[in-house]
Amino acid sequence: MGEAVILRIKVKPSARASRLSPEPDGSWRAQLRSPPVDGKANAELVALVAEHFRCPKSAVTIKSGSSGRSKIVRVDRP
């Protein structure tokens, strides 16, 4: 059975480039090209986290903050 990783992510939508980077305090910063409209930024965030942790998108869940800039994301690792 795998383990779950919980991430605190601060999101900046409508950025010039998409990027996920760790912050000194243990949280993460995500810069997303997508605008915060119709769930596009959330979908891009899920894809970016899945790519970073080399897991399927189905293993990434936004647990809280789906409509805000601060999010709690769960990654289920195999």
Phi and psi in degrees as GROMACS dihedral restraints (atoms count N, CA, C in turn):
[ dihedral_restraints ]
;  ai    aj    ak    al  type     phi  dphi    fc
    3     4     5     6     1   -85.5    20    10
    4     5     6     7     1  -178.2    20    10
    6     7     8     9     1  -116.9    20    10
    7     8     9    10     1   158.1    20    10
    9    10    11    12     1  -108.3    20    10
   10    11    12    13     1   139.9    20    10
   12    13    14    15     1  -113.2    20    10
   13    14    15    16     1   130.9    20    10
   15    16    17    18     1  -106.2    20    10
   16    17    18    19     1   127.1    20    10
   18    19    20    21     1  -117.9    20    10
   19    20    21    22     1   139.3    20    10
   21    22    23    24     1   -98.2    20    10
   22    23    24    25     1   120.3    20    10
   24    25    26    27     1  -124.9    20    10
   25    26    27    28     1   129.3    20    10
   27    28    29    30     1   -98.0    20    10
   28    29    30    31     1   125.4    20    10
   30    31    32    33     1  -105.9    20    10
   31    32    33    34     1   136.8    20    10
   33    34    35    36     1  -121.2    20    10
   34    35    36    37     1    98.8    20    10
   36    37    38    39     1   -75.9    20    10
   37    38    39    40     1   167.3    20    10
   39    40    41    42     1    58.3    20    10
   40    41    42    43     1    35.0    20    10
   42    43    44    45     1   -82.7    20    10
   43    44    45    46     1   168.8    20    10
   45    46    47    48     1   -70.7    20    10
   46    47    48    49     1   -35.3    20    10
   48    49    50    51     1  -140.3    20    10
   49    50    51    52     1   154.3    20    10
   51    52    53    54     1   -87.7    20    10
   52    53    54    55     1   134.1    20    10
   54    55    56    57     1  -161.5    20    10
   55    56    57    58     1   143.2    20    10
   57    58    59    60     1  -121.6    20    10
   58    59    60    61     1   124.5    20    10
   60    61    62    63     1  -141.2    20    10
   61    62    63    64     1   144.9    20    10
   63    64    65    66     1   -74.9    20    10
   64    65    66    67     1   149.5    20    10
   66    67    68    69     1  -105.4    20    10
   67    68    69    70     1   158.5    20    10
   69    70    71    72     1   -59.8    20    10
   70    71    72    73     1   -27.6    20    10
   72    73    74    75     1   -84.9    20    10
   73    74    75    76     1     4.8    20    10
   75    76    77    78     1    97.1    20    10
   76    77    78    79     1   -10.4    20    10
   78    79    80    81     1   -86.3    20    10
   79    80    81    82     1  -178.2    20    10
   81    82    83    84     1  -126.1    20    10
   82    83    84    85     1   155.7    20    10
   84    85    86    87     1  -121.0    20    10
   85    86    87    88     1   130.3    20    10
   87    88    89    90     1  -118.2    20    10
   88    89    90    91     1   123.9    20    10
   90    91    92    93     1  -103.8    20    10
   91    92    93    94     1   125.3    20    10
   93    94    95    96     1  -121.9    20    10
   94    95    96    97     1   138.0    20    10
   96    97    98    99     1   -73.2    20    10
   97    98    99   100     1   -30.0    20    10
   99   100   101   102     1   -69.9    20    10
  100   101   102   103     1   146.8    20    10
  102   103   104   105     1   -78.3    20    10
  103   104   105   106     1   157.9    20    10
  105   106   107   108     1   -79.4    20    10
  106   107   108   109     1    59.0    20    10
  108   109   110   111     1  -127.7    20    10
  109   110   111   112     1   134.6    20    10
  111   112   113   114     1    53.1    20    10
  112   113   114   115     1    33.0    20    10
  114   115   116   117     1    73.9    20    10
  115   116   117   118     1     9.4    20    10
  117   118   119   120     1   -64.9    20    10
  118   119   120   121     1   -42.6    20    10
  120   121   122   123     1   -66.7    20    10
  121   122   123   124     1   -39.2    20    10
  123   124   125   126     1   -64.4    20    10
  124   125   126   127     1   -41.1    20    10
  126   127   128   129     1   -63.7    20    10
  127   128   129   130     1   -40.8    20    10
  129   130   131   132     1   -67.6    20    10
  130   131   132   133     1   -37.5    20    10
  132   133   134   135     1   -62.3    20    10
  133   134   135   136     1   -44.7    20    10
  135   136   137   138     1   -59.9    20    10
  136   137   138   139     1   -44.4    20    10
  138   139   140   141     1   -64.6    20    10
  139   140   141   142     1   -40.5    20    10
  141   142   143   144     1   -66.7    20    10
  142   143   144   145     1   -43.2    20    10
  144   145   146   147     1   -65.7    20    10
  145   146   147   148     1   -42.3    20    10
  147   148   149   150     1   -61.8    20    10
  148   149   150   151     1   -42.1    20    10
  150   151   152   153     1   -64.6    20    10
  151   152   153   154     1   -43.3    20    10
  153   154   155   156     1   -62.9    20    10
  154   155   156   157     1   -42.3    20    10
  156   157   158   159     1   -93.3    20    10
  157   158   159   160     1     6.0    20    10
  159   160   161   162     1    50.8    20    10
  160   161   162   163     1    55.7    20    10
  162   163   164   165     1  -137.7    20    10
  163   164   165   166     1   164.4    20    10
  165   166   167   168     1   -68.7    20    10
  166   167   168   169     1   153.7    20    10
  168   169   170   171     1   -59.6    20    10
  169   170   171   172     1   -28.9    20    10
  171   172   173   174     1   -67.0    20    10
  172   173   174   175     1   -15.9    20    10
  174   175   176   177     1   -86.9    20    10
  175   176   177   178     1    -3.6    20    10
  177   178   179   180     1  -109.4    20    10
  178   179   180   181     1   127.0    20    10
  180   181   182   183     1  -131.0    20    10
  181   182   183   184     1   133.2    20    10
  183   184   185   186     1   -85.1    20    10
  184   185   186   187     1   109.4    20    10
  186   187   188   189     1   -80.8    20    10
  187   188   189   190     1   -36.7    20    10
  189   190   191   192     1  -154.2    20    10
  190   191   192   193     1   158.2    20    10
  192   193   194   195     1    84.5    20    10
  193   194   195   196     1    22.2    20    10
  195   196   197   198     1   -63.1    20    10
  196   197   198   199     1   -22.1    20    10
  198   199   200   201     1  -106.5    20    10
  199   200   201   202     1     4.1    20    10
  201   202   203   204     1  -116.8    20    10
  202   203   204   205     1  -175.8    20    10
  204   205   206   207     1   -90.5    20    10
  205   206   207   208     1   -20.3    20    10
  207   208   209   210     1  -101.1    20    10
  208   209   210   211     1   124.2    20    10
  210   211   212   213     1  -129.1    20    10
  211   212   213   214     1   151.2    20    10
  213   214   215   216     1  -109.1    20    10
  214   215   216   217     1   121.6    20    10
  216   217   218   219     1  -120.5    20    10
  217   218   219   220     1   135.4    20    10
  219   220   221   222     1  -106.9    20    10
  220   221   222   223     1   132.3    20    10
  222   223   224   225     1  -118.5    20    10
  223   224   225   226     1   118.7    20    10
  225   226   227   228     1   -89.3    20    10
  226   227   228   229     1   115.0    20    10
  228   229   230   231     1   -96.4    20    10
  229   230   231   232     1   141.8    20    10
